[in-house]
Amino acid sequence: QVQLVESGGGLVQAGGSLRLSCAASGILFSVVAMAWYRQAPGKQRELVATITSLRSTNYADSVKGRFTISRDNAKNTVYLQMNSLKPEDTAVYYCSTASGSPYWGQGTQVTVSS
């Protein structure tokens, strides 16, 4: 059974930082590309960042230079370091597999106050 469990969300002031974690189980994590998505109220879910098994990364233009995706294969965990947060980053953040069968976590809320 595949499980993706996000953590690390919360309330932060604009300009602050948060680090999200997503612990995976039930998959051969080291060979799977992973992604972070987010969904703000009333908006469609959008892709934030991806990381391949070889640690190649891509980012949405809106987060480039502020967010960093990384992975620790020994811990089966993918991270999203979010710096210089803005109110428009407020959303529920989800991790997912980005290769093979699609799996999603339950999401973690990030709220950035102005």
C-alpha positions as a printed NumPy array, in Angstrom:
array([[  0.   ,   0.   ,   0.   ],
       [  1.445,   3.323,  -1.111],
       [  1.356,   6.176,   1.364],
       [  2.562,   9.756,   1.041],
       [  2.375,  11.779,   4.244],
       [  3.051,  15.517,   4.176],
       [  4.013,  17.59 ,   7.179],
       [  5.5  ,  20.964,   7.999],
       [  2.712,  23.302,   6.995],
       [  1.518,  26.132,   9.191],
       [  0.986,  29.844,   9.562],
       [  3.861,  32.173,   8.758],
       [  4.257,  35.887,   8.116],
       [  5.16 ,  37.188,   4.691],
       [  8.894,  36.942,   4.157],
       [  9.175,  33.904,   6.384],
       [ 10.157,  30.329,   5.633],
       [  8.737,  26.854,   5.982],
       [ 10.031,  23.41 ,   5.083],
       [  7.537,  20.812,   3.98 ],
       [  8.3  ,  17.109,   4.17 ],
       [  6.668,  14.174,   2.434],
       [  7.438,  10.697,   3.701],
       [  6.767,   7.915,   1.224],
       [  6.183,   4.227,   1.79 ],
       [  5.133,   1.334,  -0.394],
       [  7.113,   2.5  ,  -3.43 ],
       [ 10.679,   2.108,  -4.625],
       [ 11.28 ,   5.723,  -3.728],
       [ 14.794,   6.111,  -5.133],
       [ 13.678,   5.501,  -8.732],
       [ 10.501,   7.579,  -8.661],
       [ 10.284,  11.231,  -9.67 ],
       [  8.407,  13.296,  -7.096],
       [  6.479,  16.546,  -7.23 ],
       [  4.889,  19.181,  -5.062],
       [  1.581,  20.745,  -6.064],
       [ -0.58 ,  23.344,  -4.407],
       [ -4.195,  24.363,  -4.518],
       [ -5.449,  27.699,  -3.313],
       [ -9.133,  28.29 ,  -2.479],
       [-11.181,  28.603,  -5.654],
       [ -8.237,  27.793,  -7.894],
       [ -7.024,  24.755,  -9.779],
       [ -4.246,  22.612,  -8.421],
       [ -0.917,  23.782,  -9.849],
       [  2.475,  22.175, -10.145],
       [  5.06 ,  23.82 ,  -7.925],
       [  8.225,  21.739,  -8.34 ],
       [  9.492,  18.38 ,  -9.5  ],
       [ 12.595,  16.332,  -8.806],
       [ 13.701,  13.286, -10.77 ],
       [ 15.445,  10.205,  -9.457],
       [ 18.698,  11.807, -10.629],
       [ 17.811,  14.967,  -8.679],
       [ 17.104,  17.117, -11.724],
       [ 14.65 ,  19.818, -10.659],
       [ 12.069,  22.106, -12.217],
       [ 10.011,  24.913, -10.737],
       [  6.977,  26.975, -11.535],
       [  7.958,  30.509, -12.507],
       [  6.08 ,  31.864,  -9.514],
       [  8.399,  30.101,  -7.04 ],
       [ 11.752,  30.094,  -8.841],
       [ 14.509,  31.461,  -6.664],
       [ 12.391,  31.119,  -3.509],
       [ 11.532,  27.42 ,  -3.244],
       [ 13.88 ,  24.43 ,  -3.333],
       [ 12.829,  20.828,  -3.796],
       [ 15.153,  18.081,  -2.573],
       [ 15.04 ,  14.422,  -1.664],
       [ 16.656,  12.037,   0.787],
       [ 16.428,   8.529,  -0.626],
       [ 17.736,   6.987,   2.596],
       [ 14.684,   8.427,   4.386],
       [ 12.213,   8.006,   1.504],
       [ 11.414,  11.685,   1.912],
       [ 11.029,  14.647,  -0.417],
       [ 11.252,  18.201,   0.884],
       [ 10.119,  21.634,  -0.204],
       [ 12.061,  24.492,   1.351],
       [ 10.013,  27.66 ,   0.959],
       [ 11.691,  31.016,   1.569],
       [ 10.521,  34.596,   1.12 ],
       [  6.937,  33.445,   1.387],
       [  4.189,  35.648,   0.02 ],
       [  0.468,  35.747,   0.821],
       [ -0.199,  34.335,  -2.642],
       [  1.675,  31.172,  -1.621],
       [ -1.219,  30.359,   0.709],
       [ -2.605,  26.985,  -0.345],
       [ -2.858,  23.338,   0.524],
       [  0.377,  21.704,  -0.587],
       [  0.387,  18.134,  -1.843],
       [  3.199,  15.802,  -2.721],
       [  2.776,  13.23 ,  -5.424],
       [  4.669,  10.727,  -7.465],
       [  5.685,  12.176, -10.822],
       [  6.538,   8.944, -12.612],
       [  4.779,   5.599, -12.814],
       [  1.372,   5.314, -11.163],
       [  0.074,   8.552,  -9.651],
       [ -0.209,   8.724,  -5.868],
       [ -1.069,  11.713,  -3.7  ],
       [ -0.685,  12.709,  -0.116],
       [ -3.465,  14.211,   1.977],
       [ -2.016,  17.721,   1.821],
       [ -0.721,  20.202,   4.345],
       [ -2.016,  23.748,   4.766],
       [  0.333,  26.688,   4.314],
       [ -1.005,  30.099,   5.26 ],
       [  1.063,  33.237,   4.715],
       [ -0.171,  36.365,   6.42 ],
       [  0.582,  39.841,   5.119]])
